[in-house]
Amino acid sequence: MIKAIRRLFGLFAFFALIFGAIKSVFDWIARSEDDNHEIFTDEEDREDAL
C-alpha cells in the first residue's frame, strides 16, 4: 500500500515538473521583446477591424 502511494506521489511530481517546464518556456517566449505574432500592430488597426 505504501509503495502504491509513493508511486502515485512520484507520478504527480513528474507531471508537476513537466507542467512547470512547459509553463516556464511559454513565459520565456512571452517575455521576448520582438513579438511578431500579434494580430494587430496598434490601436487604429484594432478599431478598424471592429
HTML snippet that shows the backbone in 3Dmol.js (N, CA, C, O; Angstrom):
<script src="https://3Dmol.org/build/3Dmol-min.js"></script>
<div id="view" style="width:600px;height:400px;position:relative"></div>
<script>
const pdb = `
ATOM      1  N   MET A   1       0.825  -1.199   0.000  1.00  0.00           N
ATOM      2  CA  MET A   1       0.000   0.000   0.000  1.00  0.00           C
ATOM      3  C   MET A   1       0.865   1.257   0.000  1.00  0.00           C
ATOM      4  O   MET A   1       0.601   2.198  -0.749  1.00  0.00           O
ATOM      5  N   ILE A   2       1.879   1.268   0.827  1.00  0.00           N
ATOM      6  CA  ILE A   2       2.762   2.430   0.888  1.00  0.00           C
ATOM      7  C   ILE A   2       3.520   2.590  -0.426  1.00  0.00           C
ATOM      8  O   ILE A   2       3.783   3.709  -0.865  1.00  0.00           O
ATOM      9  N   LYS A   3       3.869   1.464  -1.052  1.00  0.00           N
ATOM     10  CA  LYS A   3       4.572   1.522  -2.321  1.00  0.00           C
ATOM     11  C   LYS A   3       3.692   2.166  -3.397  1.00  0.00           C
ATOM     12  O   LYS A   3       4.185   2.934  -4.224  1.00  0.00           O
ATOM     13  N   ALA A   4       2.407   1.857  -3.388  1.00  0.00           N
ATOM     14  CA  ALA A   4       1.482   2.444  -4.362  1.00  0.00           C
ATOM     15  C   ALA A   4       1.333   3.945  -4.135  1.00  0.00           C
ATOM     16  O   ALA A   4       1.269   4.716  -5.092  1.00  0.00           O
ATOM     17  N   ILE A   5       1.278   4.357  -2.884  1.00  0.00           N
ATOM     18  CA  ILE A   5       1.173   5.787  -2.570  1.00  0.00           C
ATOM     19  C   ILE A   5       2.435   6.513  -3.015  1.00  0.00           C
ATOM     20  O   ILE A   5       2.361   7.613  -3.563  1.00  0.00           O
ATOM     21  N   ARG A   6       3.592   5.903  -2.782  1.00  0.00           N
ATOM     22  CA  ARG A   6       4.851   6.519  -3.217  1.00  0.00           C
ATOM     23  C   ARG A   6       4.903   6.642  -4.732  1.00  0.00           C
ATOM     24  O   ARG A   6       5.394   7.643  -5.254  1.00  0.00           O
ATOM     25  N   ARG A   7       4.401   5.632  -5.447  1.00  0.00           N
ATOM     26  CA  ARG A   7       4.392   5.703  -6.906  1.00  0.00           C
ATOM     27  C   ARG A   7       3.443   6.784  -7.403  1.00  0.00           C
ATOM     28  O   ARG A   7       3.764   7.506  -8.347  1.00  0.00           O
ATOM     29  N   LEU A   8       2.286   6.900  -6.778  1.00  0.00           N
ATOM     30  CA  LEU A   8       1.350   7.958  -7.161  1.00  0.00           C
ATOM     31  C   LEU A   8       1.945   9.337  -6.893  1.00  0.00           C
ATOM     32  O   LEU A   8       1.798  10.248  -7.708  1.00  0.00           O
ATOM     33  N   PHE A   9       2.607   9.489  -5.769  1.00  0.00           N
ATOM     34  CA  PHE A   9       3.254  10.762  -5.451  1.00  0.00           C
ATOM     35  C   PHE A   9       4.366  11.060  -6.452  1.00  0.00           C
ATOM     36  O   PHE A   9       4.521  12.206  -6.875  1.00  0.00           O
ATOM     37  N   GLY A  10       5.127  10.063  -6.829  1.00  0.00           N
ATOM     38  CA  GLY A  10       6.181  10.242  -7.820  1.00  0.00           C
ATOM     39  C   GLY A  10       5.627  10.614  -9.180  1.00  0.00           C
ATOM     40  O   GLY A  10       6.192  11.456  -9.880  1.00  0.00           O
ATOM     41  N   LEU A  11       4.521   9.987  -9.556  1.00  0.00           N
ATOM     42  CA  LEU A  11       3.882  10.311 -10.820  1.00  0.00           C
ATOM     43  C   LEU A  11       3.359  11.745 -10.810  1.00  0.00           C
ATOM     44  O   LEU A  11       3.499  12.467 -11.797  1.00  0.00           O
ATOM     45  N   PHE A  12       2.758  12.155  -9.695  1.00  0.00           N
ATOM     46  CA  PHE A  12       2.280  13.525  -9.568  1.00  0.00           C
ATOM     47  C   PHE A  12       3.440  14.511  -9.643  1.00  0.00           C
ATOM     48  O   PHE A  12       3.328  15.550 -10.293  1.00  0.00           O
ATOM     49  N   ALA A  13       4.544  14.198  -8.989  1.00  0.00           N
ATOM     50  CA  ALA A  13       5.712  15.079  -9.024  1.00  0.00           C
ATOM     51  C   ALA A  13       6.275  15.168 -10.439  1.00  0.00           C
ATOM     52  O   ALA A  13       6.702  16.242 -10.865  1.00  0.00           O
ATOM     53  N   PHE A  14       6.281  14.067 -11.165  1.00  0.00           N
ATOM     54  CA  PHE A  14       6.771  14.067 -12.535  1.00  0.00           C
ATOM     55  C   PHE A  14       5.917  14.981 -13.414  1.00  0.00           C
ATOM     56  O   PHE A  14       6.450  15.795 -14.168  1.00  0.00           O
ATOM     57  N   PHE A  15       4.588  14.846 -13.319  1.00  0.00           N
ATOM     58  CA  PHE A  15       3.711  15.694 -14.125  1.00  0.00           C
ATOM     59  C   PHE A  15       3.811  17.161 -13.711  1.00  0.00           C
ATOM     60  O   PHE A  15       3.711  18.046 -14.560  1.00  0.00           O
ATOM     61  N   ALA A  16       4.003  17.426 -12.442  1.00  0.00           N
ATOM     62  CA  ALA A  16       4.181  18.805 -11.985  1.00  0.00           C
ATOM     63  C   ALA A  16       5.472  19.391 -12.552  1.00  0.00           C
ATOM     64  O   ALA A  16       5.512  20.566 -12.914  1.00  0.00           O
ATOM     65  N   LEU A  17       6.510  18.590 -12.631  1.00  0.00           N
ATOM     66  CA  LEU A  17       7.778  19.036 -13.194  1.00  0.00           C
ATOM     67  C   LEU A  17       7.623  19.349 -14.683  1.00  0.00           C
ATOM     68  O   LEU A  17       8.115  20.374 -15.155  1.00  0.00           O
ATOM     69  N   ILE A  18       6.951  18.484 -15.411  1.00  0.00           N
ATOM     70  CA  ILE A  18       6.730  18.708 -16.837  1.00  0.00           C
ATOM     71  C   ILE A  18       5.876  19.961 -17.054  1.00  0.00           C
ATOM     72  O   ILE A  18       6.178  20.783 -17.919  1.00  0.00           O
ATOM     73  N   PHE A  19       4.819  20.097 -16.269  1.00  0.00           N
ATOM     74  CA  PHE A  19       3.957  21.277 -16.388  1.00  0.00           C
ATOM     75  C   PHE A  19       4.736  22.560 -16.090  1.00  0.00           C
ATOM     76  O   PHE A  19       4.572  23.557 -16.792  1.00  0.00           O
ATOM     77  N   GLY A  20       5.570  22.544 -15.070  1.00  0.00           N
ATOM     78  CA  GLY A  20       6.369  23.715 -14.731  1.00  0.00           C
ATOM     79  C   GLY A  20       7.351  24.070 -15.834  1.00  0.00           C
ATOM     80  O   GLY A  20       7.567  25.247 -16.121  1.00  0.00           O
ATOM     81  N   ALA A  21       7.945  23.062 -16.452  1.00  0.00           N
ATOM     82  CA  ALA A  21       8.887  23.323 -17.541  1.00  0.00           C
ATOM     83  C   ALA A  21       8.164  23.936 -18.738  1.00  0.00           C
ATOM     84  O   ALA A  21       8.661  24.884 -19.346  1.00  0.00           O
ATOM     85  N   ILE A  22       7.003  23.403 -19.075  1.00  0.00           N
ATOM     86  CA  ILE A  22       6.242  23.951 -20.199  1.00  0.00           C
ATOM     87  C   ILE A  22       5.797  25.377 -19.908  1.00  0.00           C
ATOM     88  O   ILE A  22       5.845  26.239 -20.786  1.00  0.00           O
ATOM     89  N   LYS A  23       5.363  25.626 -18.673  1.00  0.00           N
ATOM     90  CA  LYS A  23       4.926  26.966 -18.301  1.00  0.00           C
ATOM     91  C   LYS A  23       6.083  27.957 -18.367  1.00  0.00           C
ATOM     92  O   LYS A  23       5.904  29.086 -18.822  1.00  0.00           O
ATOM     93  N   SER A  24       7.258  27.549 -17.921  1.00  0.00           N
ATOM     94  CA  SER A  24       8.406  28.456 -17.963  1.00  0.00           C
ATOM     95  C   SER A  24       8.835  28.747 -19.398  1.00  0.00           C
ATOM     96  O   SER A  24       9.288  29.853 -19.693  1.00  0.00           O
ATOM     97  N   VAL A  25       8.699  27.771 -20.294  1.00  0.00           N
ATOM     98  CA  VAL A  25       9.020  28.016 -21.702  1.00  0.00           C
ATOM     99  C   VAL A  25       8.051  29.028 -22.286  1.00  0.00           C
ATOM    100  O   VAL A  25       8.467  29.945 -22.995  1.00  0.00           O
ATOM    101  N   PHE A  26       6.759  28.875 -21.997  1.00  0.00           N
ATOM    102  CA  PHE A  26       5.786  29.841 -22.511  1.00  0.00           C
ATOM    103  C   PHE A  26       5.998  31.223 -21.903  1.00  0.00           C
ATOM    104  O   PHE A  26       5.832  32.226 -22.597  1.00  0.00           O
ATOM    105  N   ASP A  27       6.360  31.300 -20.633  1.00  0.00           N
ATOM    106  CA  ASP A  27       6.656  32.601 -20.015  1.00  0.00           C
ATOM    107  C   ASP A  27       7.874  33.236 -20.667  1.00  0.00           C
ATOM    108  O   ASP A  27       7.900  34.449 -20.874  1.00  0.00           O
ATOM    109  N   TRP A  28       8.884  32.436 -20.993  1.00  0.00           N
ATOM    110  CA  TRP A  28      10.090  32.950 -21.635  1.00  0.00           C
ATOM    111  C   TRP A  28       9.766  33.479 -23.032  1.00  0.00           C
ATOM    112  O   TRP A  28      10.292  34.512 -23.445  1.00  0.00           O
ATOM    113  N   ILE A  29       8.896  32.768 -23.760  1.00  0.00           N
ATOM    114  CA  ILE A  29       8.502  33.225 -25.097  1.00  0.00           C
ATOM    115  C   ILE A  29       7.711  34.523 -24.986  1.00  0.00           C
ATOM    116  O   ILE A  29       7.895  35.428 -25.801  1.00  0.00           O
ATOM    117  N   ALA A  30       6.841  34.627 -23.999  1.00  0.00           N
ATOM    118  CA  ALA A  30       6.027  35.828 -23.827  1.00  0.00           C
ATOM    119  C   ALA A  30       6.868  37.030 -23.427  1.00  0.00           C
ATOM    120  O   ALA A  30       6.475  38.166 -23.692  1.00  0.00           O
ATOM    121  N   ARG A  31       8.015  36.809 -22.796  1.00  0.00           N
ATOM    122  CA  ARG A  31       8.882  37.899 -22.364  1.00  0.00           C
ATOM    123  C   ARG A  31       9.699  38.483 -23.498  1.00  0.00           C
ATOM    124  O   ARG A  31      10.192  39.604 -23.372  1.00  0.00           O
ATOM    125  N   SER A  32       9.862  37.769 -24.599  1.00  0.00           N
ATOM    126  CA  SER A  32      10.717  38.237 -25.679  1.00  0.00           C
ATOM    127  C   SER A  32      10.181  39.551 -26.237  1.00  0.00           C
ATOM    128  O   SER A  32       8.970  39.730 -26.364  1.00  0.00           O
ATOM    129  N   GLU A  33      11.078  40.460 -26.567  1.00  0.00           N
ATOM    130  CA  GLU A  33      10.693  41.802 -26.987  1.00  0.00           C
ATOM    131  C   GLU A  33      10.127  41.838 -28.402  1.00  0.00           C
ATOM    132  O   GLU A  33       9.192  42.595 -28.660  1.00  0.00           O
ATOM    133  N   ASP A  34      10.654  41.059 -29.309  1.00  0.00           N
ATOM    134  CA  ASP A  34      10.187  41.119 -30.697  1.00  0.00           C
ATOM    135  C   ASP A  34       9.049  40.129 -30.908  1.00  0.00           C
ATOM    136  O   ASP A  34       9.251  38.998 -31.350  1.00  0.00           O
ATOM    137  N   ASP A  35       7.847  40.592 -30.578  1.00  0.00           N
ATOM    138  CA  ASP A  35       6.670  39.745 -30.671  1.00  0.00           C
ATOM    139  C   ASP A  35       6.042  39.933 -32.048  1.00  0.00           C
ATOM    140  O   ASP A  35       5.288  40.880 -32.268  1.00  0.00           O
ATOM    141  N   ASN A  36       6.352  39.038 -32.964  1.00  0.00           N
ATOM    142  CA  ASN A  36       5.829  39.135 -34.325  1.00  0.00           C
ATOM    143  C   ASN A  36       4.539  38.352 -34.500  1.00  0.00           C
ATOM    144  O   ASN A  36       4.067  38.186 -35.625  1.00  0.00           O
ATOM    145  N   HIS A  37       3.966  37.873 -33.416  1.00  0.00           N
ATOM    146  CA  HIS A  37       2.773  37.050 -33.505  1.00  0.00           C
ATOM    147  C   HIS A  37       1.509  37.812 -33.165  1.00  0.00           C
ATOM    148  O   HIS A  37       0.444  37.212 -33.020  1.00  0.00           O
ATOM    149  N   GLU A  38       1.610  39.131 -33.035  1.00  0.00           N
ATOM    150  CA  GLU A  38       0.427  39.915 -32.723  1.00  0.00           C
ATOM    151  C   GLU A  38      -0.431  40.076 -33.971  1.00  0.00           C
ATOM    152  O   GLU A  38       0.089  40.235 -35.075  1.00  0.00           O
ATOM    153  N   ILE A  39      -1.727  40.034 -33.793  1.00  0.00           N
ATOM    154  CA  ILE A  39      -2.636  40.186 -34.930  1.00  0.00           C
ATOM    155  C   ILE A  39      -2.715  41.650 -35.343  1.00  0.00           C
ATOM    156  O   ILE A  39      -2.671  41.958 -36.534  1.00  0.00           O
ATOM    157  N   PHE A  40      -2.831  42.554 -34.376  1.00  0.00           N
ATOM    158  CA  PHE A  40      -2.928  43.970 -34.657  1.00  0.00           C
ATOM    159  C   PHE A  40      -1.660  44.664 -34.179  1.00  0.00           C
ATOM    160  O   PHE A  40      -1.159  44.376 -33.092  1.00  0.00           O
ATOM    161  N   THR A  41      -1.144  45.579 -34.993  1.00  0.00           N
ATOM    162  CA  THR A  41       0.089  46.259 -34.622  1.00  0.00           C
ATOM    163  C   THR A  41      -0.168  47.450 -33.718  1.00  0.00           C
ATOM    164  O   THR A  41       0.681  47.778 -32.889  1.00  0.00           O
ATOM    165  N   ASP A  42      -1.303  48.101 -33.851  1.00  0.00           N
ATOM    166  CA  ASP A  42      -1.607  49.227 -32.969  1.00  0.00           C
ATOM    167  C   ASP A  42      -3.108  49.350 -32.776  1.00  0.00           C
ATOM    168  O   ASP A  42      -3.885  48.549 -33.296  1.00  0.00           O
ATOM    169  N   GLU A  43      -3.502  50.366 -32.022  1.00  0.00           N
ATOM    170  CA  GLU A  43      -4.906  50.534 -31.657  1.00  0.00           C
ATOM    171  C   GLU A  43      -5.776  50.865 -32.868  1.00  0.00           C
ATOM    172  O   GLU A  43      -6.935  50.453 -32.917  1.00  0.00           O
ATOM    173  N   GLU A  44      -5.232  51.614 -33.863  1.00  0.00           N
ATOM    174  CA  GLU A  44      -6.050  52.004 -35.022  1.00  0.00           C
ATOM    175  C   GLU A  44      -6.483  50.778 -35.815  1.00  0.00           C
ATOM    176  O   GLU A  44      -7.632  50.694 -36.248  1.00  0.00           O
ATOM    177  N   ASP A  45      -5.575  49.830 -36.008  1.00  0.00           N
ATOM    178  CA  ASP A  45      -5.936  48.610 -36.748  1.00  0.00           C
ATOM    179  C   ASP A  45      -7.006  47.829 -35.988  1.00  0.00           C
ATOM    180  O   ASP A  45      -7.897  47.236 -36.595  1.00  0.00           O
ATOM    181  N   ARG A  46      -6.914  47.833 -34.677  1.00  0.00           N
ATOM    182  CA  ARG A  46      -7.891  47.112 -33.861  1.00  0.00           C
ATOM    183  C   ARG A  46      -9.270  47.758 -33.996  1.00  0.00           C
ATOM    184  O   ARG A  46     -10.282  47.061 -34.077  1.00  0.00           O
ATOM    185  N   GLU A  47      -9.305  49.093 -34.019  1.00  0.00           N
ATOM    186  CA  GLU A  47     -10.590  49.787 -34.153  1.00  0.00           C
ATOM    187  C   GLU A  47     -11.186  49.591 -35.540  1.00  0.00           C
ATOM    188  O   GLU A  47     -12.406  49.491 -35.670  1.00  0.00           O
ATOM    189  N   ASP A  48     -10.349  49.532 -36.591  1.00  0.00           N
ATOM    190  CA  ASP A  48     -10.854  49.340 -37.944  1.00  0.00           C
ATOM    191  C   ASP A  48     -11.469  47.957 -38.109  1.00  0.00           C
ATOM    192  O   ASP A  48     -12.399  47.784 -38.897  1.00  0.00           O
ATOM    193  N   ALA A  49     -10.965  46.982 -37.382  1.00  0.00           N
ATOM    194  CA  ALA A  49     -11.475  45.615 -37.508  1.00  0.00           C
ATOM    195  C   ALA A  49     -12.861  45.465 -36.887  1.00  0.00           C
ATOM    196  O   ALA A  49     -13.628  44.581 -37.270  1.00  0.00           O
ATOM    197  N   LEU A  50     -13.176  46.330 -35.931  1.00  0.00           N
ATOM    198  CA  LEU A  50     -14.482  46.240 -35.282  1.00  0.00           C
ATOM    199  C   LEU A  50     -15.489  46.932 -36.103  1.00  0.00           C
ATOM    200  O   LEU A  50     -16.663  46.975 -35.734  1.00  0.00           O
TER     201      LEU A  50
END
`;
const viewer = $3Dmol.createViewer("view");
viewer.addModel(pdb, "pdb");
viewer.setStyle({}, {cartoon: {color: "spectrum"}});
viewer.zoomTo();
viewer.render();
</script>
